[in-house]
Amino acid sequence: MTLASPFAFKASISEPRDVTPHTADYETVCQVIEMLTLDYQRQPSLETIAARLGQSPTQLQKTFSRWAGLSPKAFLQAVTLDHAKRLLGYEDLPLLEASHELGLSGPGRLHDLFVTHEAMSPGEWKAKGAGLVVRYGYHASPFGLALVMITERGLAGLAFADLGGEKACFEDMAKRWPRARFEPDSTATAPYAVRVFDPARWSAEEPLRVVLIGSDFQIRVWESLLSIPLGKAVTYSDIAHKIGQPTASRAVGAAVGRNPISFVVPCHRALGKSGALTGYHWGLTRKRAMLGWEAGKA
């Protein structure tokens, strides 16, 4: 079973021992996002933010702009809770159009990356990974350290670890397929990390192969997520209607939370009924970062 679905992303990749500058950048950006989210009504200036972080305004501006593609001030407009709540009044309005109202730049290419995916059979899923070899490695990403997991069929898992949380991140993913054999192999996973996060590799001519490992219901939900284009968000209720189970919003939310291929299968674009960002398995701040990063890259 294969489908082609459009969406997009970015970043520079290297092995964990070489990613200190990238990790430091992510930690800085993470703190700025949290600060802007909490204090958005005060509209803190660049100087105020820099003083709180003990950095120079010039360096902070360069770091943030390089990472997000826009200034902290513009990012504030794109990712604050106020911006998220606006979605309630524009259920079918793409995030990019909402961003335009806040002064963000015009849209660019929206469908640069195509994903070809296949689902494991119900029998294979029920086997809990028995006979499956999963190779994994940690790589730098715009959203912290990324855990990339692959099988012979393609990308099977993508998760994110905070500093010192690599072990917990791996255990969270590995328990999904308890009978699989897991082998560390960052050399094998590195090309996938580059493919996902390097915009120069977003090409329909070179599709990224993804294998979805889950129940029939979960896979239907994840396939629906793949159809959400960059810059647009939908609610759990929207997804429930799309898969033909309009009363299953809560179950949809649970399936979204179990998505094993974060970011590539864009569960961060799914919102609660009120239009709020709601929770995110890898952290609400990271979800805000992803949405703002996508708005900045369009």
Residue pairs with C-beta under 8 A, 6 or more apart in sequence:
1 118
1 119
2 116
2 117
2 118
3 116
3 117
3 223
3 226
4 114
4 115
4 116
4 204
4 207
5 114
5 115
5 117
5 223
5 226
5 227
6 110
6 111
6 112
6 113
6 114
6 229
6 230
7 111
7 113
7 115
7 226
7 228
7 229
7 230
7 264
7 266
8 109
8 110
8 111
8 112
8 113
8 199
8 202
8 230
8 294
8 297
9 113
9 196
9 197
9 199
9 202
9 263
9 264
9 294
9 297
10 142
10 197
10 198
10 199
10 293
10 297
11 22
11 140
11 141
11 142
11 197
11 198
12 22
12 140
12 197
12 198
13 139
13 140
13 141
13 190
13 193
13 194
13 197
13 198
14 22
14 139
14 140
15 138
15 139
15 186
15 190
16 138
16 139
16 140
16 145
16 186
18 140
19 139
19 140
19 145
22 140
23 140
23 144
23 145
23 163
25 63
25 66
25 67
26 67
26 141
26 142
26 143
26 144
27 163
28 53
28 55
28 60
28 63
28 64
29 63
29 64
29 67
29 68
29 289
30 144
30 285
30 286
30 289
31 53
32 49
32 53
32 60
32 64
32 72
32 75
33 75
33 79
33 285
33 288
33 289
33 292
34 285
35 44
35 49
35 52
36 44
36 49
36 72
36 75
36 76
36 79
36 80
37 79
37 80
37 81
37 285
37 288
40 76
40 80
40 81
40 82
41 82
43 76
46 57
46 60
46 61
46 71
46 72
46 73
47 57
49 60
49 72
50 56
50 57
50 59
50 60
53 60
60 72
61 71
61 72
64 71
64 72
64 75
65 71
67 142
67 293
68 75
68 292
68 293
68 296
69 293
69 296
69 297
70 78
70 104
70 105
70 295
70 296
74 103
74 104
74 296
75 292
75 296
77 83
77 99
77 102
77 103
77 104
78 99
78 102
78 104
78 291
78 292
78 295
78 296
79 288
79 289
79 291
79 292
79 295
81 276
81 277
83 98
83 99
83 102
84 271
84 275
84 276
84 277
85 274
85 275
85 276
86 98
86 101
86 275
87 93
87 95
87 98
87 233
87 271
87 275
88 274
88 275
89 275
90 97
90 98
91 235
91 238
91 275
94 229
94 231
94 232
95 231
95 232
95 233
95 291
95 294
95 295
96 104
96 107
96 110
96 231
96 232
96 295
96 298
99 231
99 295
100 106
104 295
104 296
105 298
107 231
107 298
108 297
108 298
110 229
110 230
110 231
110 298
111 229
111 230
112 199
112 202
112 203
112 204
113 202
113 203
113 204
113 208
114 203
114 204
114 207
114 208
115 207
115 208
115 209
115 210
115 226
115 264
116 207
116 208
116 209
116 210
117 154
117 209
117 210
117 211
117 212
117 223
117 226
118 153
118 154
118 209
118 210
118 211
118 212
119 211
119 212
119 213
119 214
119 219
119 223
120 211
120 212
120 213
120 214
122 215
122 216
124 132
124 213
125 213
125 214
125 215
127 179
128 177
128 178
128 179
128 180
129 176
129 177
129 178
129 179
129 180
129 213
130 179
130 180
131 179
132 151
132 177
132 179
132 180
132 181
133 151
133 152
133 180
133 181
133 183
134 149
134 150
134 151
134 156
134 157
134 174
134 177
134 180
134 181
134 182
134 183
135 149
135 150
135 151
135 182
135 183
135 184
135 185
135 188
135 189
136 147
136 148
136 149
136 150
136 157
136 170
136 173
136 182
136 183
136 184
136 185
136 189
137 147
137 148
137 184
137 185
137 186
137 187
137 188
137 189
137 190
137 193
138 145
138 146
138 147
138 148
138 161
138 166
138 186
139 145
139 146
139 148
139 186
139 189
139 190
139 193
140 146
141 160
141 193
141 196
141 197
142 197
142 289
142 293
143 160
143 263
143 282
143 286
143 289
143 290
143 293
144 160
144 161
144 162
144 163
144 286
145 160
145 161
145 162
145 163
145 166
146 158
146 159
146 160
146 161
146 193
146 197
147 157
147 158
147 159
147 160
147 161
147 166
147 169
147 170
147 173
148 155
148 157
148 158
148 189
148 192
148 193
148 196
149 155
149 156
149 157
149 158
149 159
149 173
149 182
149 189
149 260
150 156
150 157
150 188
150 189
150 192
151 211
153 209
153 211
154 208
154 209
154 210
154 211
155 192
155 196
155 208
155 209
155 210
155 211
155 261
155 264
156 210
156 211
156 213
156 260
156 261
157 173
157 176
157 260
157 261
158 196
158 260
158 261
158 262
158 263
158 264
159 169
159 172
159 173
159 260
159 262
159 282
160 169
160 262
160 282
160 283
160 286
161 168
161 169
162 283
170 182
173 260
174 180
174 182
176 213
176 258
176 260
177 213
192 208
194 201
195 201
195 206
195 208
196 208
196 263
196 264
199 297
208 264
210 261
210 264
210 265
212 218
212 219
212 222
212 223
212 260
212 261
212 265
213 260
214 222
214 255
214 258
214 260
217 251
217 255
218 255
218 258
220 243
221 239
221 243
221 252
221 255
221 256
222 255
222 259
222 261
222 265
222 267
224 239
224 242
224 243
225 239
225 256
225 259
225 265
225 266
225 267
225 269
225 270
226 265
226 266
227 242
228 234
228 266
228 269
228 270
230 294
230 297
230 298
231 294
231 295
231 298
232 269
233 269
233 270
233 271
233 291
234 269
234 270
234 271
235 249
235 270
235 271
235 272
235 273
235 275
236 249
236 250
236 252
236 253
236 256
236 270
236 271
236 272
236 273
237 246
237 249
237 252
237 273
239 249
239 252
239 256
239 270
240 246
240 247
240 248
240 249
240 251
240 252
243 252
245 251
245 252
249 273
253 270
253 272
253 278
256 267
256 270
257 267
257 279
257 281
258 281
259 265
259 267
259 281
262 268
262 281
262 282
263 290
267 280
267 281
268 280
268 286
268 287
268 290
268 291
269 291
271 277
271 278
272 278
277 284
277 287
277 288
277 291
280 286
280 287
